[in-house]
């Protein structure tokens, strides 16, 4: 069974915690955007965030 619980909201969208069968706990970030220009900027910022998380 999969359970998903919202754990926060921020500038990019919603962050949730999910417990996936056969995988375990994962974090989900669902990016919410109002227009295509904002989406392009959000994607660039999100890629930077992921690159920093990988280093940590």
N, C-alpha and C positions, 0 to 999 in steps of 0.2 A: 504494500500500500504506500502511496505517496501522500505526504502532508506538506502543505506550504503555509508559512506564517510570515506576514509582513513584519519586518524588523526596523524599517526606517524609510524616510523619504528625503530626497535632497535635490540638488540642482539638476541632476541627470534624470531622476525619476524615482522608482520604487526599488528597494532592496528587500528581498525575501530570503528566508531560510527554508530549505526543502529537505525532506528525508526521503531519498529515492531508494526504491527496492533494488537490491544487489549493488548499490553504489555507496549509500550512506548519506551523510550530511553534505550539502552543497549550498553555496550562496548564489542567488539569482539577482541580476541587476537588469531591470526592465527600463529601457530608456524611453522617456516620453518627450515628444517634441511637437511644437505648434506649426512649424513651417520648414521648408526644405533648407533654407539658409541656416536656421537654428540647428537643424539636424546635422549638417556638415560640421559646424563648430563643435557640437556636442560629441560627434564621432572623434574628432581630432583630440579633444580634451580627454575622452574616455580612453583612447589609445595611450595617451601619456600616463593616465592613471594606472592602466594595466602594466605598462613598462616599469613603473615605479614599484608596483606590488611584486613583480617578478624579482626585482633586485632585493627586496626585503625578504 
